[in-house]
Amino acid sequence: MVLAASIYQVPAIEAAKRLGYRVVTTDSVPSNPGHALADATHAVDTTDLRGVLALAEAERIDGIISPGTDVAVEAAAFVAERLGLPGPGLEAARTLTEKRLFRQFLHRNALPCPEVVERFDSADLAGLFENRSWLVKPNRSSGSKGVFIVNSDAELASRIGASESFSVDGSALLEEFIEGTQHTCEGFLRDGELAVALVTDRDTVAPPHTATRGHRVPSLLGAAQRLASIAAIEHVLRLANIKDGPIDCDFVVSDRGVFLIEVTPRLGGNSLSRLVAAALKFDLVSAAVRCACGDPVLLPPTRPPDAAAIVILGATHAGRATWNVGEARALAGEPWVGYLSFDIACGRLVEAFVNGRHRIGEVLITGVDRDDVDAKIEEVARRLDLRTG
């Protein structure tokens, strides 16, 4: 069973079908593209734990997976625990996917953690914005929906309602914005160690938003910082008693150390698995599907990543999105373009790209080294000439 069927669940559905599994999908959006690929589809919301369990029992599933979405991890863990299937424990799933619980977990274990403000009255906010920025974010959400950088009481007041509306439980929190470099680790855990780990440099849209607009490898982190980051991730997962399976982690490296912002036992979104395949020549999606069903997974030897990038295409402003269609076709034929795809037709009205819902396409780029990849990202932007009007 694959929980959700949006564009970021499609690779898991396709991989499972390719491996010979019967695939069941469920979510509350019947038009999602993954449903058309599945053997059976349902309309049970992925946050409805007992509804998903009843469906899993009726379909007699052998495994359950929640790729690319934090909000479905709890249901996957609930079903796996009740049916004796592989997967993270329910308590761990809740702790790692609810922002407030994860910050409390970090604090309880004396690990680096952003300062958190639980209440938003004037007494609690006094002096907060004098020397630093803060993030207001939903307690339970994904895809950077409802996450804003705020620098004043007024900005917080204008954003808090949107953050709360994007949270499954209707709550939001205010936490310190950690200055530093943004990164993601996508990998596969075996016996408590990251047997496969791809550390990326994470690119984000312009403030006040924080949506991911791409990932590049190899990371510019030094070897010591990379090893420290991986050690921190492994330590948190051991504390959460998670030993095997796919993991996705966003973290910040600052002059104060490594801050783990999110650590979740699932495949990441933003086509990170495609980047893993290009950089490490490893099919992480198939490994995650096999692991969820209790089947053996063959992991590759450790190796440095080939230079590559995944770029999420989006508009800087709302309007009618256009691009150079001829250049798009030419780029798709370049040997260094793994693929180039658009979610919409040229000329469609779009929203500004401020969260994962507003992407309009993506491109996978390979190169001889990091500088080459960076240059090709600029070339793609120049040749596509993506704009709104």
C-alpha positions in Angstrom: 0.0 0.0 0.0 1.3 3.4 -1.0 -0.1 6.3 1.1 -1.0 9.2 -1.2 -0.7 9.3 -5.0 0.6 12.7 -6.0 3.6 13.3 -8.3 6.1 12.4 -5.5 4.5 9.0 -4.8 4.5 8.0 -8.5 8.1 6.7 -8.4 7.2 4.3 -5.5 4.1 3.1 -7.3 6.0 2.6 -10.5 8.9 0.8 -8.7 6.5 -1.5 -6.9 4.7 -2.4 -10.2 8.0 -3.0 -11.9 9.1 -5.4 -9.1 5.8 -7.4 -9.5 3.9 -6.2 -6.4 0.2 -5.5 -6.5 -0.2 -1.8 -5.6 -3.0 -0.2 -3.6 -3.2 3.6 -3.2 -5.3 5.8 -1.0 -5.7 9.5 -0.4 -8.4 12.2 -0.5 -7.6 13.5 -4.0 -9.0 11.1 -6.6 -7.4 13.0 -9.5 -3.9 12.4 -8.2 -1.8 10.8 -11.0 -0.6 7.8 -9.0 -4.1 6.4 -8.7 -4.2 5.7 -12.5 -1.1 3.5 -12.1 -2.3 1.4 -9.1 -4.1 -1.9 -9.1 -6.7 -0.7 -6.6 -7.4 2.9 -5.4 -9.3 4.2 -2.4 -10.4 7.6 -1.1 -9.4 7.1 2.6 -7.4 10.1 3.9 -3.8 9.2 4.8 -4.2 10.8 8.2 -7.2 8.6 9.1 -5.3 5.9 11.0 -8.2 3.5 11.6 -9.6 4.0 8.1 -6.2 3.2 6.6 -5.9 0.2 8.9 -9.3 -1.2 7.9 -8.4 -0.7 4.2 -5.1 -2.5 4.8 -6.8 -5.4 6.4 -9.4 -5.6 3.6 -6.7 -5.5 0.9 -4.5 -8.0 2.9 -1.4 -6.0 2.3 2.2 -7.2 2.8 3.8 -3.8 3.2 2.9 -0.1 3.6 5.0 3.0 2.6 4.5 6.7 2.9 7.0 8.3 0.4 7.4 12.0 0.1 4.9 13.0 2.8 5.4 13.5 6.5 1.7 13.5 7.3 1.2 9.9 6.2 4.1 8.4 8.2 2.0 8.0 11.4 -0.6 6.0 9.5 2.0 3.8 7.9 3.5 3.1 11.3 0.2 2.5 12.9 -0.8 -0.1 10.3 2.7 -1.7 10.3 2.6 -2.0 14.1 -1.0 -3.5 14.2 -0.4 -5.9 11.3 3.2 -6.9 12.2 4.7 -5.5 9.1 8.1 -3.8 8.7 8.2 -0.1 9.6 9.0 2.5 12.3 7.2 2.3 15.6 4.2 4.5 16.1 5.7 6.5 18.9 8.8 7.2 16.8 6.8 8.1 13.8 4.8 10.7 15.8 7.9 12.1 17.5 9.8 12.5 14.2 6.9 14.0 12.2 5.3 16.4 14.6 7.6 19.5 14.8 6.7 20.2 18.5 7.4 16.7 19.6 10.7 16.5 17.7 11.9 19.7 19.2 11.1 18.4 22.7 12.8 15.1 21.8 16.0 17.0 20.8 15.9 19.1 23.9 15.3 16.1 26.2 18.4 14.4 24.7 20.6 17.5 25.0 21.0 17.7 21.2 21.3 21.0 19.2 17.8 22.4 18.8 16.3 25.7 17.7 14.8 27.8 20.4 11.0 27.4 20.4 8.2 29.8 21.5 5.0 28.0 22.3 2.7 31.0 22.9 2.3 34.1 20.8 1.2 36.8 23.2 3.1 40.0 23.6 4.9 39.0 26.8 6.4 35.9 25.2 7.4 37.8 22.0 9.0 40.8 23.8 12.5 41.4 22.3 12.5 38.3 20.2 13.0 40.1 16.9 15.7 42.5 17.9 18.7 40.5 16.7 17.4 37.4 14.8 14.9 35.9 12.5 12.3 33.3 13.4 10.3 30.6 11.5 6.6 30.2 12.0 5.6 26.7 10.8 2.8 24.2 11.0 3.1 21.5 13.6 2.1 18.7 11.1 2.6 19.4 7.4 5.0 18.8 4.5 6.4 20.4 1.4 7.2 23.7 3.2 3.5 24.6 3.2 2.8 27.3 5.7 6.4 27.9 6.7 7.5 31.6 6.8 10.5 33.5 7.9 9.3 36.4 10.1 11.3 39.4 11.5 8.7 41.3 13.5 5.5 40.9 15.6 3.5 42.3 12.6 4.9 39.7 10.2 4.2 36.9 12.7 0.6 38.2 13.1 0.1 38.2 9.3 1.5 34.7 8.9 0.3 32.6 11.9 -3.2 32.0 10.5 -1.8 30.5 7.3 0.6 28.3 9.2 -2.1 26.9 11.4 -4.4 26.3 8.4 -1.7 24.0 6.8 -1.3 21.9 9.9 -3.2 18.6 10.2 -3.9 19.4 13.9 -4.4 23.2 13.3 -1.5 24.3 15.4 1.7 26.1 14.6 5.0 27.0 16.4 7.5 29.7 16.3 11.2 28.6 16.3 14.5 30.3 15.9 15.8 30.5 12.3 19.3 28.9 12.3 21.7 30.8 10.2 23.9 28.5 8.2 24.1 26.3 5.1 21.0 24.2 4.2 21.4 20.5 3.4 19.5 17.2 3.0 20.6 13.7 3.6 18.7 11.0 1.7 19.7 7.4 2.5 19.0 3.9 3.6 19.6 2.7 7.2 20.7 -0.8 7.9 21.3 -2.1 11.5 21.3 1.5 12.7 23.9 2.8 10.3 23.5 4.8 7.1 24.7 2.2 4.6 23.7 4.6 1.8 23.9 8.4 2.4 23.7 11.2 -0.1 24.3 14.6 1.5 23.1 17.5 -0.7 23.3 21.2 -0.7 19.7 22.3 -0.6 18.5 25.3 -2.5 15.5 27.3 -1.3 13.2 30.0 -2.7 13.6 33.6 -1.6 12.5 34.6 1.9 10.1 34.8 3.5 9.4 31.4 2.1 11.5 28.3 2.5 10.4 25.8 -0.2 13.0 23.6 -1.7 13.9 24.5 -5.3 16.6 22.0 -5.8 19.5 19.9 -4.5 23.1 19.7 -5.7 25.9 17.1 -5.2 28.6 16.7 -4.2 27.9 18.9 -1.3 30.4 21.7 -0.6 30.5 20.6 3.1 34.0 19.6 4.2 34.6 15.9 5.0 34.5 16.5 8.8 31.2 18.4 8.6 29.7 15.7 6.4 30.7 12.9 8.8 29.5 14.9 11.8 26.1 15.4 10.1 25.7 11.7 9.3 26.8 10.8 12.9 24.1 13.2 14.3 21.4 11.6 12.1 22.4 8.1 13.1 22.4 9.1 16.7 18.8 10.5 16.6 17.5 7.4 14.7 19.1 5.1 17.3 17.4 7.1 20.1 14.2 6.7 18.2 14.8 2.9 17.8 14.7 3.1 14.0 17.2 0.6 12.6 16.3 -0.1 8.9 14.8 1.5 5.9 14.8 4.8 4.0 15.4 8.1 5.8 15.1 11.7 4.8 16.7 14.5 6.8 16.9 18.3 6.4 19.6 20.0 8.5 21.6 23.2 8.9 25.3 23.5 9.5 26.1 26.6 11.4 29.0 28.0 13.4 27.1 26.5 16.4 27.1 23.0 15.0 24.8 20.6 13.1 21.0 21.3 13.7 18.7 18.5 12.5 15.5 20.3 11.4 13.6 17.2 10.2 14.5 13.5 10.4 11.8 11.2 9.0 11.8 7.4 8.2 10.6 7.7 4.6 11.6 8.5 1.1 12.1 12.2 0.6 10.1 14.4 -1.8 11.4 16.8 -4.4 12.6 13.9 -6.6 15.5 13.2 -4.2 15.4 9.5 -5.1 16.1 10.4 -8.8 19.1 12.3 -7.6 20.3 9.3 -5.6 20.0 7.1 -8.7 22.0 9.6 -10.8 24.7 10.3 -8.2 25.1 6.9 -6.6 23.7 4.6 -9.2 21.4 3.1 -6.6 17.6 2.5 -6.8 16.6 3.8 -3.4 12.9 3.6 -4.3 13.0 -0.1 -5.1 15.0 -0.7 -1.9 12.3 1.1 0.2 9.5 -0.9 -1.4 11.3 -4.2 -0.8 12.1 -3.2 2.7 8.5 -2.3 3.5 7.4 -5.8 2.3 10.1 -7.6 4.3 12.0 -8.7 1.2 15.8 -8.6 1.0 17.6 -5.5 -0.1 21.0 -5.5 -1.8 22.9 -2.3 -0.9 25.8 -0.9 -3.0 29.3 -0.3 -1.7 30.1 3.1 -0.4 31.3 5.5 -3.1 31.5 9.3 -3.6 28.6 10.8 -5.5 28.8 11.7 -9.2 28.1 15.4 -9.8 24.4 16.0 -10.3 21.5 18.3 -9.4 17.7 18.2 -9.3 16.1 21.5 -10.0 12.4 22.1 -9.2 10.9 24.6 -11.7 8.6 27.3 -10.4 7.5 30.8 -11.0 8.7 33.7 -9.0 5.3 35.5 -9.4 1.8 34.4 -10.0 0.6 34.7 -13.6 0.6 32.9 -16.9 3.7 30.7 -17.1 5.6 30.6 -20.3 9.0 29.2 -21.4 11.0 28.7 -24.6 9.3 25.4 -25.8 11.9 24.9 -28.6 14.8 25.2 -26.1 13.0 22.9 -23.7 12.9 20.2 -26.4 16.6 20.9 -27.2 17.6 20.7 -23.6 15.7 17.4 -23.2 18.1 16.0 -25.8 21.3 17.2 -24.2 23.4 14.3 -22.9 23.8 16.0 -19.5 20.1 16.4 -19.0 18.8 13.2 -17.3 15.2 14.3 -18.0 13.2 17.5 -18.2 9.5 17.5 -17.5 6.7 20.0 -17.0 3.6 19.4 -14.9 1.5 21.9 -16.9 1.1 23.1 -20.4 2.9 26.3 -21.4 0.7 29.3 -21.0 -1.2 28.1 -17.9 -2.0 30.3 -15.0 0.2 29.4 -11.9 0.8 30.6 -8.4 4.1 31.9 -7.2 6.4 29.0 -6.2 6.2 29.2 -2.4 5.6 25.6 -1.5 5.7 22.1 -3.1 2.2 22.4 -4.4 3.2 25.2 -6.8 6.0 23.5 -8.7 5.6 23.4 -12.5 8.3 20.9 -13.5 11.7 19.6 -12.8 15.0 18.8 -14.5 17.8 16.4 -13.6 21.3 17.6 -14.5 24.6 15.7 -14.5 28.2 17.0 -14.9 31.8 16.2 -14.6 32.1 18.1 -11.3 30.2 20.5 -9.1 31.3 23.6 -10.9 30.1 22.1 -14.2 26.8 21.2 -12.7 26.4 24.8 -11.3 27.2 26.2 -14.7 24.6 23.9 -16.4 21.9 25.0 -13.9 22.5 28.5 -15.0 22.4 27.4 -18.7 19.1 25.7 -18.2 17.6 28.8 -16.6 18.9 31.0 -19.4 17.7 28.8 -22.2 14.3 28.0 -20.7 13.6 31.7 -19.9 10.8 30.7 -17.6 8.6 33.7 -16.7 5.1 34.8 -15.8 3.1 37.6 -17.2 
